């Protein structure tokens, strides 16, 4: 189909918009889901852990270049290690799940899910009396983009989800109690999005056109994640 369009379309300024419109109608964005055996609700307490916790994120948004997802959510469980004042939260890849979310690209919406490549981990700083907590969780994510039957990878993405300030975004400290749980907001505006690279499953031309569509590479500050969340302990 693209070859037919090329024969009718002069080479010049119209080349990129025409290719973009053709691909925009055909691109489907997927980020491979976590393993089927993963559990976001049941975590065994590992040796040396102080406690386990459950977390639910909702009402989130995610922007990667020219794409934007709304309704981003996640469920996870993890472990707390360390001592008061130096605690660390860790979530294993098999214990977090991001449901599929619609992504808007140009004039169409595409389904998008998220995969976690490595444990999420970072400091958990409780306030006096455990009535508040500051969180910084560093993640490693990737995306697999389906373009005209080919599979191309976006990533890795390494956002730090924080209750503090990240770029132009401001999170919110988790507040509450150990009995009723904590609510807050995490944001990330500090990570870059690399170009989609050529591979055996992603030919050069497909990678080039996908980068044009998505607007990659994207520098830190041009991509963002924003989610409201709650943390509870069993």
C-alpha positions as CSV (number, residue, x, y, z in Angstrom):
1,X,0.0,0.0,0.0
2,X,2.8,2.4,0.8
3,X,4.5,1.6,-2.5
4,X,1.3,2.5,-4.3
5,X,1.1,5.8,-2.5
6,X,4.7,6.5,-3.3
7,X,4.0,6.2,-7.0
8,X,1.3,8.8,-6.8
9,X,3.0,11.1,-4.3
10,X,5.9,13.3,-5.4
11,X,9.0,13.1,-3.3
12,X,9.3,16.2,-1.2
13,X,7.6,17.9,1.7
14,X,4.5,15.7,1.4
15,X,6.6,12.5,2.0
16,X,6.6,12.5,5.8
17,X,3.0,13.6,6.4
18,X,1.7,11.0,3.9
19,X,3.7,8.2,5.5
20,X,2.7,9.4,9.0
21,X,-1.0,9.3,8.1
22,X,-0.7,5.9,6.6
23,X,1.2,4.5,9.6
24,X,-1.0,6.3,12.1
25,X,-4.0,4.3,10.8
26,X,-2.1,1.0,11.2
27,X,0.2,1.3,14.2
28,X,-0.9,-0.6,17.3
29,X,1.1,0.1,20.4
30,X,1.6,-2.7,22.9
31,X,4.0,-3.0,25.9
32,X,4.2,-6.7,26.7
33,X,2.3,-7.7,29.8
34,X,3.8,-9.1,32.9
35,X,3.9,-12.9,33.1
36,X,0.6,-14.7,33.6
37,X,1.8,-16.1,36.9
38,X,2.5,-12.6,38.3
39,X,0.6,-11.6,41.4
40,X,-0.1,-8.0,42.3
41,X,-2.1,-8.9,45.5
42,X,-0.1,-11.6,47.3
43,X,3.6,-11.1,48.2
44,X,5.6,-13.5,50.4
45,X,7.6,-11.8,53.0
46,X,11.3,-12.2,52.0
47,X,14.0,-12.9,54.6
48,X,15.1,-9.7,56.3
49,X,12.0,-7.7,55.3
50,X,10.3,-5.6,57.9
51,X,6.8,-6.0,56.2
52,X,5.0,-6.4,53.0
53,X,2.7,-3.8,51.4
54,X,0.0,-3.5,48.7
55,X,-0.3,-0.4,46.5
56,X,-2.9,0.7,44.0
57,X,-2.3,3.5,41.5
58,X,-5.1,5.1,39.5
59,X,-6.2,8.2,37.6
60,X,-2.8,8.4,35.9
61,X,-1.5,9.8,32.7
62,X,1.6,8.9,30.7
63,X,3.2,10.9,27.8
64,X,6.0,9.5,25.6
65,X,6.9,11.9,22.8
66,X,3.7,12.5,20.8
67,X,1.7,9.8,22.5
68,X,-0.5,10.3,25.6
69,X,-2.3,7.8,27.7
70,X,-5.1,8.6,30.2
71,X,-6.5,6.3,32.8
72,X,-3.2,4.8,33.7
73,X,-3.4,2.4,36.7
74,X,-1.4,-0.3,38.4
75,X,-1.6,-2.8,41.2
76,X,1.4,-4.1,43.1
77,X,2.7,-5.7,46.2
78,X,6.2,-5.6,47.6
79,X,8.5,-5.6,50.6
80,X,9.9,-3.1,53.1
81,X,13.4,-3.6,54.2
82,X,15.8,-1.6,56.4
83,X,15.4,0.4,59.6
84,X,13.3,3.4,60.5
85,X,14.7,6.4,58.7
86,X,16.4,4.2,56.0
87,X,13.7,2.0,54.7
88,X,13.5,0.7,51.2
89,X,10.5,-0.4,49.1
90,X,11.0,-3.1,46.5
91,X,8.5,-4.5,44.0
92,X,9.5,-7.5,41.9
93,X,8.5,-7.4,38.2
94,X,6.2,-10.4,38.7
95,X,4.3,-8.5,41.5
96,X,3.1,-5.5,39.5
97,X,0.4,-5.3,36.8
98,X,-0.4,-2.4,34.5
99,X,-3.8,-3.0,32.7
100,X,-4.1,-2.0,29.1
101,X,-4.7,1.7,28.6
102,X,-5.7,3.7,25.5
103,X,-3.0,5.9,24.0
104,X,-3.8,8.8,21.8
105,X,-1.5,9.3,18.7
106,X,-2.5,11.9,16.2
107,X,-6.2,11.3,15.6
108,X,-6.6,7.7,16.8
109,X,-6.5,5.8,20.1
110,X,-4.4,2.7,20.4
111,X,-4.2,0.1,23.2
112,X,-1.2,0.2,25.4
113,X,0.0,-2.0,28.3
114,X,3.2,-1.8,30.3
115,X,5.9,-4.3,31.2
116,X,8.5,-4.0,34.1
117,X,12.0,-5.3,33.2
118,X,13.6,-5.1,36.7
119,X,12.5,-4.6,40.3
120,X,11.2,-1.2,41.3
121,X,13.1,0.0,44.3
122,X,13.8,3.1,46.3
123,X,13.7,4.9,49.7
124,X,10.6,5.0,51.8
125,X,10.9,7.8,54.4
126,X,8.1,7.7,57.0
127,X,7.2,10.8,58.9
128,X,6.8,11.2,62.7
129,X,4.4,8.6,64.1
130,X,4.1,6.9,60.6
131,X,1.4,9.4,59.6
132,X,3.2,10.3,56.3
133,X,5.7,8.9,53.9
134,X,7.9,10.1,51.0
135,X,8.6,7.6,48.2
136,X,11.1,7.4,45.3
137,X,10.8,4.3,43.2
138,X,13.1,3.9,40.2
139,X,11.7,1.7,37.4
140,X,12.9,0.0,34.2
141,X,10.2,-0.2,31.6
142,X,10.1,-1.0,27.8
143,X,7.5,-1.0,25.0
144,X,7.0,-3.2,22.0
145,X,5.4,-1.3,19.1
146,X,3.6,-3.3,16.4
147,X,4.0,-1.5,13.0
148,X,2.8,-3.1,9.8
149,X,3.3,-6.6,11.2
150,X,6.8,-5.8,12.6
151,X,7.7,-5.5,16.3
152,X,9.8,-2.6,17.4
153,X,11.0,-1.8,20.9
154,X,10.8,1.5,22.8
155,X,13.1,1.7,25.8
156,X,14.4,1.0,28.2
157,X,12.7,3.8,30.1
158,X,14.0,4.6,33.6
159,X,11.6,6.9,35.4
160,X,11.8,7.6,39.1
161,X,8.3,7.8,40.5
162,X,8.5,10.3,43.3
163,X,6.2,12.0,45.8
164,X,8.5,15.0,45.5
165,X,9.3,17.3,42.6
166,X,10.4,15.9,39.2
167,X,11.0,18.3,36.4
168,X,7.8,20.4,36.0
169,X,5.7,18.0,38.0
170,X,5.0,17.9,41.8
171,X,4.0,14.7,43.6
172,X,2.2,14.5,46.9
173,X,3.5,12.9,50.1
174,X,1.6,9.8,51.2
175,X,-0.5,10.6,54.3
176,X,-2.6,8.4,56.6
177,X,-2.0,5.7,59.1
178,X,-0.7,2.2,59.2
179,X,-4.2,1.0,60.2
180,X,-6.1,2.8,57.4
181,X,-3.4,3.1,54.8
182,X,-1.8,6.0,53.0
183,X,-2.7,8.0,50.0
184,X,-0.6,10.3,47.8
185,X,0.7,10.9,44.3
186,X,3.8,9.9,42.4
187,X,5.2,11.7,39.3
188,X,8.1,11.3,36.9
189,X,9.3,14.0,34.5
190,X,13.0,13.2,34.6
191,X,13.5,10.4,32.1
192,X,14.4,10.3,28.4
193,X,12.8,8.1,25.7
194,X,15.3,6.7,23.2
195,X,14.7,6.2,19.5
196,X,13.4,2.9,18.3
197,X,16.4,0.9,17.0
198,X,16.6,-1.4,14.0
199,X,16.6,-5.1,14.9
200,X,15.7,-8.4,13.3
201,X,12.1,-7.8,14.0
202,X,12.2,-4.0,13.2
203,X,13.6,-3.0,9.8
204,X,15.3,0.3,9.3
205,X,12.4,1.9,7.4
206,X,9.8,0.8,9.9
207,X,11.9,2.1,12.9
208,X,12.5,5.4,11.1
209,X,8.8,6.0,10.4
210,X,7.7,4.9,13.9
211,X,10.2,7.4,15.4
212,X,8.7,10.2,13.3
213,X,5.2,9.2,14.4
214,X,6.0,9.0,18.1
215,X,8.4,11.9,18.1
216,X,11.5,10.1,19.3
217,X,14.0,10.6,20.8
218,X,12.4,12.6,23.7
219,X,14.6,14.4,26.1
220,X,14.0,14.5,29.9
221,X,11.1,16.8,30.5
222,X,9.4,15.7,27.3
223,X,8.0,12.5,28.8
224,X,6.0,12.1,32.0
225,X,4.1,9.8,34.3
226,X,1.6,10.9,36.9
227,X,-0.5,8.6,39.1
228,X,-2.5,8.9,42.4
229,X,-1.9,6.0,44.7
230,X,-2.6,4.2,48.0
231,X,-0.4,2.0,50.2
232,X,-1.7,-0.5,52.7
233,X,0.0,-3.1,54.9
234,X,-1.6,-6.5,55.6
